[in-house]
């Protein structure tokens, strides 16, 4: 199976949305946290706290998030892989 880095997928989607006259896609907080729940799980297993994860997100994006929001919207492995 061919795979592509997320940056390439985003670049392609951005070009398609611009060509279609659509605004950049927006994700509600629960959807965003659901998308990054694999990474949250790994970081938690490595001992990072919710605050450290929130700080990492904030340091590398314009997203402002709290540890509570991460915990409240985290998608468990069962929820993440139910469509696999």
RODREN-484941 format. One line per 2 residues: number of its first residue (from 1); their letters; for each residue z, x, y of N, C-alpha, C, O, CB. Coordinates in pm, 1 decimal. Glycine has a CB too. Layout:
<pts>
NUM) A) Z:X:Y:Z:X:Y:Z:X:Y:Z:X:Y:Z:X:Y ~ ...
</pts>
This chain:
<pts>
1) XX) 0.0:84.2:-117.6:0.0:0.0:0.0:0.0:89.1:124.5:76.0:185.6:132.8:122.2:-96.0:-0.5 ~ -83.9:56.5:218.6:-89.9:130.2:344.2:24.6:84.3:433.9:53.9:-34.9:442.7:-227.4:110.0:414.6
3) XX) 88.4:179.5:499.7:195.6:147.1:594.5:165.0:211.9:728.7:89.8:309.1:737.0:334.2:194.6:541.1 ~ 224.9:155.9:834.1:204.6:206.3:969.3:338.2:217.4:1040.3:427.5:136.0:1016.4:108.6:115.1:1048.3
5) XX) 353.7:316.0:1126.6:476.6:327.4:1205.5:489.6:208.3:1300.7:389.5:152.0:1345.2:478.4:460.6:1285.1 ~ 611.4:171.5:1330.5:637.4:58.0:1418.6:571.5:77.3:1554.9:524.9:-19.2:1615.5:787.9:37.6:1435.5
7) XX) 567.5:200.8:1603.3:505.5:225.9:1733.0:357.8:186.3:1733.2:307.6:133.9:1832.7:520.1:373.3:1770.7 ~ 288.4:211.2:1622.3:147.3:174.5:1612.9:130.3:22.8:1606.6:39.2:-33.0:1667.8:83.3:240.0:1489.8
9) XX) 218.3:-42.6:1532.7:212.4:-188.9:1524.8:236.7:-250.7:1661.9:169.6:-346.5:1700.2:315.8:-242.2:1423.3 ~ 332.1:-195.9:1735.3:362.2:-246.6:1869.3:244.9:-221.0:1963.3:209.9:-307.3:2043.9:490.4:-181.1:1924.7
11) XX) 184.7:-104.3:1953.5:69.6:-71.8:2038.7:-45.1:-169.8:2013.6:-106.4:-219.7:2108.0:22.2:73.4:2013.1 ~ -73.8:-197.1:1886.3:-181.3:-290.8:1851.9:-148.2:-431.4:1900.6:-233.7:-499.0:1957.9:-205.4:-291.9:1699.7
13) XX) -23.9:-476.0:1878.1:14.8:-609.2:1922.2:7.1:-620.7:2074.4:-38.2:-722.6:2126.5:156.0:-642.4:1873.5 ~ 50.7:-518.1:2145.3:47.3:-520.0:2291.4:-97.3:-535.6:2340.3:-124.3:-614.3:2431.0:110.8:-390.4:2349.3
15) XX) -189.1:-461.0:2280.4:-329.8:-470.3:2320.2:-385.9:-609.4:2292.0:-459.7:-664.5:2373.7:-413.0:-364.3:2246.9 ~ -351.4:-665.7:2177.8:-399.6:-799.7:2143.8:-343.3:-904.4:2238.9:-415.7:-994.1:2282.0:-362.3:-834.7:1999.8
17) XX) -214.9:-893.8:2272.0:-153.2:-990.1:2362.8:-213.7:-978.5:2502.5:-238.1:-1079.6:2568.2:-0.9:-968.8:2368.7 ~ -238.1:-855.5:2547.9:-300.5:-836.5:2678.8:-441.4:-894.8:2679.7:-480.0:-962.0:2775.3:-304.2:-687.2:2715.8
19) XX) -518.1:-869.4:2574.3:-654.8:-922.7:2566.4:-654.9:-1075.1:2563.5:-747.6:-1138.5:2614.0:-726.4:-868.3:2442.0 ~ -550.6:-1133.9:2504.2:-540.1:-1279.2:2495.3:-477.7:-1340.3:2620.3:-467.7:-1462.5:2631.2:-459.0:-1317.8:2373.6
21) XX) -435.4:-1255.5:2715.1:-372.5:-1306.8:2836.0:-230.2:-1354.2:2814.5:-179.5:-1436.0:2891.3:-453.5:-1418.3:2891.2 ~ -165.3:-1303.5:2710.5:-28.3:-1343.3:2679.7:70.8:-1242.1:2734.7:41.4:-1122.9:2743.4:-9.6:-1358.9:2528.7
23) XX) 186.6:-1290.1:2771.0:294.2:-1202.6:2816.8:348.5:-1122.7:2697.7:328.5:-1160.7:2582.3:408.0:-1285.2:2884.7 ~ 416.5:-1012.8:2726.7:478.6:-937.4:2617.1:571.7:-1029.0:2536.4:638.3:-1116.6:2591.5:557.4:-814.8:2672.4
25) XX) 574.3:-1006.3:2406.5:658.5:-1087.8:2319.5:805.7:-1061.3:2351.1:845.8:-947.6:2375.8:628.4:-1058.4:2170.1 ~ 884.6:-1167.7:2349.9:1028.0:-1159.4:2375.2:1102.1:-1202.5:2248.8:1059.3:-1294.4:2178.9:1069.2:-1247.9:2497.5
27) XX) 1211.9:-1136.1:2220.6:1290.8:-1169.0:2103.0:1429.1:-1216.1:2145.2:1497.0:-1147.3:2221.4:1301.3:-1048.1:2008.5 ~ 1472.0:-1332.6:2096.7:1609.7:-1373.2:2122.2:1704.3:-1273.7:2053.6:1667.8:-1210.3:1954.6:1635.4:-1519.1:2071.5
29) XX) 1823.2:-1261.1:2106.4:1919.9:-1165.0:2053.4:1938.8:-1176.0:1902.0:1935.5:-1073.3:1834.1:2052.9:-1184.0:2121.9 ~ 1958.5:-1296.9:1845.5:1976.5:-1304.7:1700.2:1856.8:-1248.5:1622.2:1875.1:-1184.1:1518.9:2000.3:-1449.0:1659.3
31) XX) 1735.5:-1272.6:1671.0:1616.7:-1221.0:1602.6:1611.3:-1068.6:1612.3:1578.0:-1001.4:1514.7:1488.5:-1283.0:1662.3 ~ 1643.8:-1014.0:1728.9:1644.9:-869.4:1745.5:1745.3:-805.5:1649.9:1712.7:-709.5:1580.1:1677.9:-832.0:1890.8
33) XX) 1866.1:-858.5:1647.0:1968.5:-800.8:1559.3:1928.4:-817.2:1413.0:1953.5:-728.5:1331.5:2105.8:-866.8:1584.8 ~ 1866.7:-929.4:1379.6:1816.6:-946.3:1243.8:1715.4:-839.0:1208.0:1715.6:-788.3:1095.8:1754.4:-1083.5:1227.4
35) XX) 1628.3:-803.9:1303.0:1525.8:-701.5:1277.7:1586.3:-563.5:1256.4:1531.1:-482.7:1181.7:1427.4:-696.2:1393.3 ~ 1699.3:-535.4:1321.3:1758.6:-402.5:1310.2:1878.0:-398.5:1214.8:1952.4:-300.4:1212.5:1801.4:-354.3:1446.5
37) XX) 1896.1:-503.2:1137.4:2012.0:-509.2:1048.2:2008.5:-403.6:937.8:2114.3:-358.5:893.9:2021.0:-646.0:986.0 ~ 1889.7:-362.6:891.5:1883.4:-253.0:794.0:1945.5:-126.9:853.3:2025.1:-58.8:788.6:1736.7:-225.9:750.7
39) XX) 1908.0:-97.2:976.8:1958.7:21.6:1043.4:2108.4:10.4:1070.8:2182.3:107.6:1055.4:1883.2:45.1:1173.5 ~ 2152.3:-107.8:1111.1:2295.7:-129.5:1135.6:2374.0:-104.1:1007.3:2479.0:-39.9:1010.2:2322.1:-273.9:1187.8
41) XX) 2323.8:-153.8:896.2:2392.2:-134.2:768.5:2407.4:14.3:735.2:2515.3:58.7:696.0:2316.1:-205.4:656.4 ~ 2300.0:90.0:750.7:2305.0:234.1:721.1:2403.6:303.8:813.6:2483.7:385.7:768.4:2164.9:297.9:735.0
43) XX) 2398.6:272.3:943.1:2489.5:335.9:1038.1:2634.7:299.7:1009.4:2722.7:385.2:1019.6:2453.2:295.9:1180.6 ~ 2660.3:175.9:974.1:2797.0:135.7:936.1:2842.9:214.1:813.5:2956.9:260.1:807.2:2803.8:-17.0:907.5
45) XX) 2753.1:228.8:716.6:2787.7:304.2:594.8:2814.8:451.0:625.3:2885.9:518.1:550.5:2675.2:293.0:491.4 ~ 2758.8:500.3:733.8:2783.5:638.3:777.4:2906.6:649.0:865.8:2939.8:757.4:914.0:2662.5:692.3:851.7
47) XX) 2974.6:536.6:887.3:3100.3:537.7:960.5:3092.3:503.8:1107.2:3193.5:513.4:1176.7:3160.6:667.7:947.6 ~ 2975.7:463.9:1158.5:2966.3:428.1:1299.8:3026.9:290.1:1323.7:3010.3:198.7:1243.0:2819.7:431.2:1346.9
49) XX) 3095.4:277.0:1432.9:3156.0:149.0:1471.6:3053.1:62.2:1542.7:2945.9:109.0:1580.9:3279.3:171.4:1562.5 ~ 3087.3:-64.0:1559.5:3002.0:-153.8:1635.5:2980.4:-103.9:1776.5:2870.6:-116.9:1830.7:3061.1:-292.5:1638.5
51) XX) 3083.5:-46.8:1837.0:3071.2:7.1:1972.6:2975.7:125.4:1975.8:2896.2:138.6:2068.8:3208.3:48.8:2026.4 ~ 2983.1:211.4:1874.9:2891.9:326.2:1871.3:2747.0:281.0:1852.5:2655.4:338.0:1911.8:2932.0:422.8:1758.4
53) XX) 2727.3:179.4:1770.5:2592.0:127.0:1749.2:2540.6:62.3:1877.6:2425.9:84.4:1916.5:2590.1:24.6:1632.4 ~ 2624.2:-17.0:1943.3:2585.6:-79.6:2069.8:2552.4:27.4:2174.3:2455.0:13.7:2248.3:2698.5:-171.9:2121.4
55) XX) 2631.7:131.5:2180.1:2607.5:240.2:2275.2:2476.2:311.2:2244.7:2403.5:348.2:2336.9:2723.3:340.6:2272.7 ~ 2445.2:330.5:2118.2:2319.0:394.0:2078.9:2199.3:309.2:2122.0:2100.0:361.4:2172.5:2315.4:416.7:1926.6
57) XX) 2210.1:178.4:2101.6:2103.5:86.7:2145.2:2087.0:93.8:2296.1:1975.1:106.0:2345.9:2134.3:-58.6:2101.6 ~ 2197.4:86.2:2368.9:2192.6:86.2:2514.9:2142.0:218.2:2571.1:2073.3:219.4:2673.3:2329.6:56.4:2571.1
59) XX) 2174.8:329.4:2505.7:2132.0:460.9:2554.4:1982.0:483.2:2535.2:1923.2:569.6:2600.3:2209.7:570.8:2483.1 ~ 1920.6:406.1:2446.6:1780.6:429.2:2413.0:1688.1:313.3:2445.3:1572.0:312.8:2404.5:1769.5:460.5:2269.5
61) XX) 1739.5:214.6:2518.9:1657.1:99.5:2556.3:1720.2:31.3:2677.1:1825.6:72.2:2725.8:1642.3:-0.7:2437.3 ~ 1653.9:-72.5:2723.5:1710.3:-151.7:2833.8:1795.5:-266.4:2779.9:1841.5:-350.6:2857.0:1597.6:-207.2:2923.8
63) XX) 1816.9:-270.6:2649.9:1892.9:-378.7:2586.4:2041.4:-354.8:2606.1:2092.4:-246.2:2578.5:1859.4:-389.4:2435.6 ~ 2109.5:-456.6:2653.7:2254.8:-453.2:2671.5:2315.2:-544.5:2566.8:2282.4:-663.0:2560.2:2297.3:-496.9:2816.7
65) XX) 2402.3:-489.9:2485.8:2453.9:-562.3:2370.0:2598.5:-522.0:2346.0:2638.8:-410.2:2378.2:2367.8:-534.7:2244.0 ~ 2676.0:-613.0:2289.6:2816.1:-584.0:2260.3:2836.0:-572.4:2109.1:2755.1:-622.4:2031.0:2908.4:-693.7:2319.2
67) XX) 2944.0:-506.2:2069.1:2975.2:-500.5:1925.9:2993.8:-640.9:1867.1:2957.9:-665.7:1752.0:3101.9:-416.4:1902.5 ~ 3050.1:-732.2:1946.7:3068.0:-869.4:1899.6:2933.6:-934.6:1869.6:2918.8:-1001.2:1767.2:3144.7:-952.2:2003.5
69) XX) 2835.4:-916.0:1957.8:2702.6:-974.2:1936.1:2637.0:-915.7:1811.4:2569.1:-986.3:1736.8:2612.9:-950.8:2058.7 ~ 2657.9:-786.7:1789.7:2603.8:-724.5:1668.5:2667.3:-787.9:1545.8:2596.8:-828.1:1453.2:2628.1:-571.4:1669.0
71) XX) 2798.5:-797.2:1544.3:2869.4:-853.8:1428.4:2833.6:-1000.4:1407.1:2816.4:-1044.7:1293.5:3021.0:-839.7:1446.6 ~ 2822.5:-1074.8:1515.8:2795.1:-1217.7:1505.9:2653.6:-1248.0:1453.6:2632.3:-1350.1:1388.2:2814.2:-1282.3:1641.6
73) XX) 2558.6:-1160.6:1482.1:2418.8:-1186.9:1447.0:2363.3:-1098.5:1336.4:2246.6:-1111.7:1299.6:2334.4:-1170.9:1567.4 ~ 2445.1:-1008.8:1283.0:2403.3:-919.3:1176.0:2355.6:-1001.5:1056.3:2422.0:-1096.1:1014.0:2519.0:-824.5:1135.0
75) XX) 2240.4:-964.2:1003.2:2186.3:-1031.9:884.4:2223.0:-949.5:761.3:2185.0:-833.0:749.4:2030.1:-1050.7:895.0 ~ 2296.5:-1011.2:671.0:2338.9:-941.5:548.9:2216.4:-905.8:464.1:2109.0:-962.7:483.5:2438.1:-1029.2:466.8
77) XX) 2232.2:-811.8:370.2:2119.5:-775.8:283.5:2059.6:-898.4:212.2:1937.7:-907.5:197.6:2164.9:-672.6:179.7 ~ 2142.7:-990.7:168.8:2092.4:-1111.6:102.4:2001.4:-1192.4:194.5:1896.2:-1240.5:152.4:2209.3:-1198.9:55.3
79) XX) 2042.3:-1207.0:319.8:1961.0:-1282.4:415.5:1832.6:-1208.2:451.7:1727.3:-1269.7:468.5:2041.5:-1310.9:542.0 ~ 1841.9:-1075.8:463.6:1724.8:-997.1:502.2:1618.9:-994.5:394.9:1500.0:-986.2:425.8:1765.3:-856.8:535.3
81) XX) 1658.8:-1001.2:270.2:1562.8:-981.7:160.5:1535.8:-1109.6:82.0:1481.6:-1103.4:-28.4:1613.4:-874.9:66.1 ~ 1572.1:-1224.0:135.9:1550.7:-1348.4:63.4:1404.2:-1386.6:55.3:1366.3:-1466.2:-30.6:1628.1:-1459.5:128.1
83) XX) 1320.6:-1331.7:142.8:1177.8:-1365.8:141.9:1093.8:-1261.0:70.2:971.2:-1270.9:66.3:1127.2:-1382.6:284.2 ~ 1160.2:-1160.5:13.2:1086.4:-1052.8:-53.4:1033.1:-1095.7:-187.6:968.7:-1016.6:-256.5:1174.2:-931.4:-70.7
</pts>
